[in-house]
Structures are given as structure tokens and as C-alpha cells.
Amino acid sequence: MKLLSLVIVLAVGGAAGAAQAQAAASAPAPAGPSMRPETAPTLQATQKALTERNYAEALNQLRLADAVPGKTPFELYLVERLRFLAATGARDLPLALKSVEAALAAEPFEPELRATLMDQAANTAYALKDYERAVRWGQQSLQAGITTPIARLRLAQALYLQGQHPAAAQVLDDLASRQRAAGEAPGEPQLRLQASNLLKMKDEAGYARVLEALLASHPKPQIWADRLARLQGQAGFDARLVIDTLRMGQRQGAWTDGEALVELAELAVQAGFVHEARSVLEAGYSAGLLGQGARAAAHQALRQRVQAQATADLAAPVPDAQALAARDANFGFATGWNLYTAGRTAEGLALMQQAVQRGLPKYPDDGRLRLAMALAASGQGTLARPLLVAVRDAGHRDGLSDLARLALLVP
């Protein structure tokens, strides 16, 4: 799956910018050196215009202030700070950025506001797509004491858009650590941005971890498809577990390609589970994924073959599954799975549970995983969870523990 980065545009202006300007304009004049009589009237008129959201008049009053000769450093600073508010309200972002940078370059009359001004500069630069300046001001604002998540996310986005993926990933890691410490969870855009960063860095392990964080909080079929496909491709993955990844993907609606369902059906037939194969194929036909296009005839031939085998299996005498299972736990488990997928849910689950309790001589944790998935699909998640935790914590390096961990993410 091509994972698209979702970039949040943090634009300056609009209602939020107007409210910010109104609040700032209605506040008392900054503490510090006083204004001279030559500049006070125009700056007072500017504040009045900002309060009324008349940004054109505020900018006009500031032009009059510009014409007053011999302004003090404090007056120059105040003119630029007010011009930033007026330009933001008027959506003249180039002027807004120029003004806030000029205020930052002036003598620091209000040192307690410098971090906020830096954050405003970063925000305005980002809105102008000037990502180099957005990064510079964003980094300085964090160093100066800005702590808001949106400021860190904006910085990460600007770094990402400049191609500085390791730096962006580090900012996002720091943000996620702070969120976890505060008992909060990262949002979907943040996780998607981190996933894209890690993918560009070719950090497959990190990318997989972020995909799982997305599955835990914002699950979507395409994310399941991506994670399961990468699981099959990871080093050491055992081919015997392909059928389990396909089963998990089918349950989560991950497969939009009918060939994945065909593969699952064929593997089920090879394992002797014709009823599972039949239900997979029928679901594919119902969803319009099979019986279409160049492979339609092959799909239909497989469907007919599986249907015939399932019908013959139903017509055959029912073996004494309990007696057979007592002699061979693996056969008993397989018989239980076949009954379960044939719709005889209670009998099938009971037989699989009996086989697992007796002890499967071959791949016992495979059986625990499959029993857990069957229990969860049957609404018995409370019984499924301990089995999945045990398989996850067993530390299998062939993909089995990964599958158990992924199964635990399913509600």
C-alpha cells in the first residue's frame, strides 16, 4: 500500500487569526517605555481599528506611524507587533511574516512574549510554504519554551517537506513521548506523518511499529493490508503462516484484490478445510471481487470444485471426532477447525480446545493462535486474549508472535 502523507495546513488568519488580533488589540499596551505624543495617537487608533476588525484602517494608521520621524526603538517594536496583527487579519501573510520578524529583531522589550512571537513567525512561514523559515523559527520557539503539540507537529511537517526525514522523525518521537507521559494518544495525521518519515528512511521495523499504533487507534483495511503484507516479507517469516495472515486480512476487510482470496481458498483446500474455502470464495463473489475480469473463468472453476468437495464432505458419514482426537491431537484440532468453518461452531470450538489442552505435538502455538482467532470471531474475546498473550510473549521469530500481537489489536 502506498501510504500517503497527510499534511495539515496550519494557515494563519481567518476567524482564529481575527480572534487573536482582537484579543491582542484589546489588551493593555505593553509594559515598558512609554510612547511619545507624536506616535501615541496613531498607535491608539491602530488598536481601536484592530478591536473593530478593521484591518485596512489599522494598516493605514500604521503607515501614518511610519511617517513620524525619530521613532524610539520601543515605538518601532510596537509598530511592527501591531502591523503583524493587522496584516494577519487582512490575510497579507508576507507582510505579517516581515513584521513579526522585524519585531523579533528589535530590542526585546517584552522578553516573555518572544517565544510566542517565534511560534507566530513559524506558523506564518508555514502558511506561506516557506519551510526553511518555518523550521528555523519553529526550532527557536521550542528552545524558547513553546510546548504546544501543534507547534511540534508543524515543525515536523516543515522538516518532512524539506526532506529532513530523520530530524522530522526525532521531533515526532519527542512529541509522542510527551503525549504518552500526559496520558494522551497521538492523532492519526501525526502517526501517518511518522510512518511516511520512517518509510522514506527505509526503517522497516519503525514503520511497522507505527502501523501497529495506527491499527490500535485508527484501524483501516488498507493499513491492515500494508502491515500483513510486510509481515509476510520480513526476514524469517515461515510460509506455513501465510494462511493465517490471509485469514486475518479477510476478517479485517483488508483484501481488495480477489487474488488474495483465491490464494486463501486454495491454501484452505490443501489443508483439508473445504468449508473454509467455500465461505471465502462466496464472500469474494458477494463483494464483487471474484468472477470478474480476465480471471473470471478460473474463479468459477475453483468455486465449482470447492462446492463439489464441500457437498461430498457433508454427505460423508460423520467420524467419531472425539475418539480420533484422543489418538491424535493434531487431527482432532484439524477436525475441529473443519467443523467450525462448516458452521458447527460449538462442536468445532470444543474439539479445538480439547486438542490444545491435551497438547499439540506439532506447532502447538499455531493451534493456540488459530483457536484464539476462532474464539474472537465467535464473540469469545475473553477466552481468546490469554491464548494470544501467551503466543505473543513466546517470542517466536517466524512471524507467529507477530501475528498474535496483531490479533490483540483487533477490538
C-alpha positions in Angstrom: 0.0 0.0 0.0 1.3 3.4 -0.9 1.0 5.3 2.3 0.2 8.9 1.6 1.4 11.6 4.0 -1.5 13.7 5.3 0.0 17.3 5.6 -2.0 19.6 7.9 -2.1 23.2 6.6 -1.8 25.4 9.7 -2.9 28.6 8.0 -2.8 32.0 9.7 -5.8 34.3 9.6 -9.5 33.7 9.2 -11.7 33.5 12.3 -8.8 32.3 14.5 -6.5 35.0 13.3 -9.1 37.6 13.7 -9.9 36.5 17.3 -6.2 36.5 18.1 -5.8 40.0 16.7 -8.9 41.3 18.6 -7.7 39.8 21.9 -4.2 41.3 21.4 -5.6 44.7 20.4 -8.0 44.9 23.3 -5.3 44.1 25.8 -3.4 46.9 27.6 -0.4 48.4 25.9 2.8 46.5 26.6 4.6 47.4 29.7 7.9 49.2 29.1 9.0 52.6 27.8 6.1 54.9 27.1 5.1 56.3 23.7 5.7 59.8 22.7 2.9 62.2 21.9 4.0 62.1 18.2 3.2 58.4 17.9 0.6 57.7 20.6 -2.5 58.9 18.6 -1.8 56.7 15.5 -1.0 53.6 17.6 -4.1 54.1 19.7 -6.1 54.5 16.5 -4.5 51.3 15.3 -5.6 49.4 18.4 -9.1 50.7 18.0 -9.3 49.6 14.4 -7.9 46.1 15.4 -10.6 45.8 18.1 -13.2 46.6 15.4 -11.5 44.1 13.0 -11.0 46.9 10.5 -7.6 45.7 9.4 -7.4 48.0 6.4 -7.7 51.0 8.6 -5.3 49.6 11.1 -2.7 49.2 8.3 -3.4 52.7 7.2 -2.8 54.1 10.7 0.5 52.2 10.9 1.6 53.8 7.6 0.9 57.2 9.3 3.0 56.0 12.2 5.8 55.0 9.8 5.9 58.7 8.6 6.6 60.0 12.1 10.3 60.8 12.3 12.7 59.8 15.1 10.8 56.9 16.5 12.3 55.2 19.5 13.3 51.5 19.5 10.2 50.8 21.6 7.9 52.6 19.2 9.5 50.7 16.2 8.9 47.4 18.0 5.3 48.2 18.9 4.6 49.4 15.3 5.8 46.0 13.9 3.9 44.0 16.5 0.7 45.8 15.7 1.4 45.5 12.0 1.8 41.8 12.3 -1.7 41.6 13.9 -3.3 43.8 11.3 -1.6 42.0 8.3 -2.6 38.7 9.8 -6.2 39.8 10.0 -6.1 41.2 6.4 -4.5 37.9 5.3 -1.4 39.6 4.0 0.9 36.9 5.1 4.1 38.1 3.5 3.7 41.4 5.4 2.7 39.6 8.6 5.9 37.5 8.4 8.1 40.5 7.7 6.5 42.4 10.6 6.8 39.6 13.2 10.5 39.1 12.2 11.1 42.8 12.5 9.6 42.7 16.0 11.8 39.8 16.9 14.9 41.6 15.6 14.1 44.7 17.7 15.3 45.2 21.2 13.5 42.6 23.4 11.1 44.9 25.3 8.8 42.1 26.2 11.1 39.0 26.6 8.1 37.0 28.0 6.5 37.2 24.5 9.5 36.3 22.4 8.6 32.5 22.3 5.1 33.3 21.3 6.3 35.7 18.5 8.7 33.0 17.3 5.8 30.5 17.2 3.7 33.0 15.2 6.6 33.5 12.8 6.9 29.8 12.3 3.1 29.5 11.8 3.1 32.3 9.2 6.1 31.0 7.4 4.5 27.5 7.2 1.3 29.0 5.8 3.5 30.7 3.1 5.2 27.4 2.3 8.5 28.9 3.3 9.5 25.7 5.1 13.1 26.8 5.7 12.0 29.8 7.8 9.2 27.7 9.4 11.9 25.2 10.6 14.2 27.9 11.8 11.5 29.8 13.8 9.9 26.5 14.9 13.1 25.2 16.4 13.8 28.6 18.1 10.3 28.7 19.6 10.7 25.3 21.2 14.1 26.3 22.6 12.5 29.4 24.0 9.8 27.5 25.8 6.8 26.8 23.4 5.3 23.4 24.5 2.2 23.0 22.4 1.8 19.8 20.4 0.7 21.7 17.3 4.0 23.6 17.3 6.0 20.4 17.3 3.8 18.8 14.7 4.1 21.9 12.4 7.9 21.7 12.8 7.9 18.0 11.9 5.8 18.7 8.8 8.1 21.5 7.7 11.1 19.3 8.2 9.4 16.5 6.3 8.6 18.8 3.4 12.2 19.8 3.2 13.3 16.2 3.0 14.8 16.2 6.5 13.2 12.9 7.5 15.4 11.8 10.4 15.0 15.2 12.0 11.3 15.1 11.5 11.1 11.6 13.0 13.0 12.8 16.0 10.6 15.7 16.6 7.6 13.3 16.3 9.2 10.8 18.7 9.7 13.5 21.2 6.1 14.7 20.7 4.8 11.1 21.2 6.8 10.6 24.3 5.4 13.8 25.8 1.9 12.7 24.9 2.3 9.3 26.5 3.6 10.9 29.6 0.5 13.1 29.7 -1.8 10.1 29.2 -2.7 11.1 25.6 -2.5 9.3 22.3 -1.0 10.6 19.1 -3.6 11.6 16.4 -3.9 9.9 13.1 -2.2 12.6 11.0 0.7 12.6 13.4 1.1 8.8 13.1 0.7 8.9 9.3 3.4 11.5 9.1 5.8 9.5 11.2 5.0 6.4 9.2 5.9 8.2 6.0 9.1 9.6 7.5 10.2 6.1 8.6 9.3 4.6 5.2 11.4 7.2 3.4 14.3 6.4 5.9 13.8 2.7 5.0 13.3 1.9 8.7 11.0 -1.1 8.2 10.9 -2.0 11.9 10.0 1.5 12.9 7.4 1.8 10.1 5.8 -1.5 11.3 5.6 -0.2 14.8 3.8 3.0 13.7 1.4 0.9 11.5 0.5 -1.1 14.6 -0.1 2.2 16.5 -2.4 3.2 13.8 -4.2 -0.1 13.9 -4.6 0.2 17.6 -6.2 3.7 17.5 -7.3 4.3 13.9 -7.7 0.9 12.2 -8.4 0.9 8.4 -8.5 -2.0 6.0 -5.6 -0.6 3.9 -3.4 -0.3 7.0 -4.1 -3.9 7.8 -3.2 -4.9 4.2 0.1 -3.0 4.4 1.1 -4.4 7.8 0.2 -8.0 6.9 2.0 -7.8 3.5 5.1 -6.5 5.2 4.9 -9.3 7.8 5.0 -11.9 5.1 8.0 -10.2 3.6 10.0 -9.8 6.8 13.2 -11.9 7.4 12.5 -15.3 8.9 8.8 -15.4 8.1 7.6 -19.0 7.8 5.5 -19.8 4.8 3.2 -22.1 6.8 1.8 -18.9 8.4 0.7 -17.3 5.1 -2.8 -18.8 5.5 -3.1 -17.2 8.9 -2.1 -13.7 7.6 -4.7 -14.1 4.8 -7.3 -15.2 7.3 -6.6 -12.2 9.5 -6.7 -9.9 6.5 -10.0 -11.3 5.3 -11.5 -10.7 8.7 -10.4 -7.1 8.7 -11.6 -6.5 5.1 -8.0 -5.8 4.0 -8.1 -7.6 0.7 -9.5 -5.6 -2.2 -7.7 -7.8 -4.7 -9.7 -11.0 -5.3 -6.4 -13.0 -5.8 -5.7 -12.8 -2.1 -9.0 -14.6 -1.5 -8.2 -17.1 -4.2 -4.9 -17.9 -2.5 -6.6 -18.3 0.9 -9.2 -20.6 -0.6 -6.5 -22.7 -2.3 -4.4 -23.0 0.8 -7.5 -24.0 2.8 -8.3 -26.7 0.3 -4.7 -28.0 0.5 -5.1 -28.1 4.3 -8.3 -30.1 4.0 -10.6 -27.2 5.0 -13.0 -27.2 2.1 -15.8 -25.5 4.0 -13.5 -22.6 4.9 -12.5 -22.4 1.2 -16.2 -22.3 0.2 -17.0 -19.5 2.6 -14.0 -17.4 1.4 -15.0 -17.8 -2.2 -18.6 -17.0 -1.6 -17.7 -13.9 0.4 -15.4 -12.8 -2.6 -18.3 -13.3 -5.0 -20.7 -11.3 -2.8 -18.2 -8.5 -2.6 -17.7 -8.4 -6.3 -14.0 -9.3 -6.0 -14.3 -12.6 -7.8 -15.9 -13.7 -11.0 -14.8 -10.5 -12.8 -12.2 -9.7 -15.5 -9.7 -12.0 -17.1 -9.6 -14.5 -14.3 -13.4 -14.9 -14.1 -13.4 -18.4 -15.6 -10.6 -19.6 -13.3 -12.5 -18.2 -10.3 -15.7 -20.1 -11.4 -13.8 -23.3 -11.9 -12.3 -23.1 -8.4 -15.7 -22.3 -7.0 -17.4 -25.3 -8.6 -14.6 -27.6 -7.5 -14.7 -26.4 -3.9 -18.5 -26.6 -3.8 -18.4 -30.2 -5.0 -15.9 -31.2 -2.4 -17.8 -29.4 0.4 -21.0 -31.2 -0.7 -19.3 -34.5 -0.7 -17.8 -33.9 2.8 -21.2 -33.1 4.2 -22.7 -36.3 2.7 -19.9 -38.5 4.1 -20.5 -40.3 7.4 -19.5 -38.2 10.4 -16.4 -39.8 12.1 -16.1 -40.2 15.8 -14.1 -37.0 16.1 -13.6 -37.3 19.9 -12.2 -40.8 19.5 -9.9 -39.8 16.7 -8.8 -36.7 18.6 -7.9 -38.8 21.6 -5.4 -40.7 19.5 -4.1 -37.7 17.5 -4.4 -34.2 18.9 -3.3 -32.6 15.7 -6.0 -34.5 13.7 -8.6 -33.6 16.4 -7.7 -29.9 16.1 -8.0 -30.0 12.3 -11.3 -31.8 12.6 -12.5 -29.1 15.0 -11.4 -26.3 12.6 -13.3 -28.0 9.8 -16.4 -28.3 11.9 -16.1 -24.7 13.0 -15.8 -23.4 9.4 -18.7 -25.6 8.3 -20.9 -23.7 10.7 -20.9 -26.2 13.6 -19.3 -23.6 15.8 -19.8 -25.0 19.2 -18.6 -28.5 18.3 -15.6 -27.2 16.4 -14.5 -24.9 19.2 -14.9 -27.6 21.8 -12.8 -30.1 19.8 -10.1 -27.5 19.2 -10.0 -26.6 22.9 -9.7 -30.2 23.8 -6.8 -30.7 21.4 -4.9 -27.7 22.7 -5.4 -28.7 26.3 -4.2 -32.3 25.6 -1.1 -30.8 23.8 -0.5 -30.5 20.1 2.7 -32.4 19.2 3.4 -30.2 16.1 3.4 -26.4 16.3 1.3 -26.1 19.5 1.3 -22.3 19.4 -0.1 -22.3 15.9 -3.0 -24.1 17.4 -3.4 -21.6 20.2 -3.3 -18.7 17.7 -6.0 -20.3 15.5 -8.2 -21.3 18.4 -7.9 -17.7 19.7 -8.8 -16.3 16.3 -11.8 -18.6 16.1 -12.9 -17.7 19.7 -12.6 -14.0 19.0 -14.6 -14.3 15.7 -17.2 -16.1 17.7 -17.6 -13.3 20.2 -15.5 -15.0 23.0 -12.7 -12.5 23.1 -12.2 -13.0 26.9 -11.2 -16.6 26.2 -9.1 -15.7 23.2 -6.9 -13.0 24.9 -4.9 -15.2 27.2 -4.0 -17.5 24.4 -2.9 -14.6 22.2 -0.8 -13.1 25.0 0.9 -16.4 25.6 1.8 -16.8 21.9 2.9 -13.1 21.6 5.2 -13.4 24.7 6.7 -16.7 23.5 9.0 -14.7 21.2 8.7 -16.8 18.0 10.9 -15.3 15.3 9.0 -16.9 12.4 6.1 -14.4 12.4 3.8 -16.3 14.8 4.3 -13.9 17.8 3.8 -11.0 15.4 0.5 -12.4 14.3 -0.6 -12.9 17.9 0.4 -9.3 18.7 -1.6 -8.1 15.7 -4.6 -10.2 16.7 -4.6 -8.5 20.1 -5.1 -5.2 18.3 -8.5 -6.3 17.0 -11.4 -5.0 19.2 
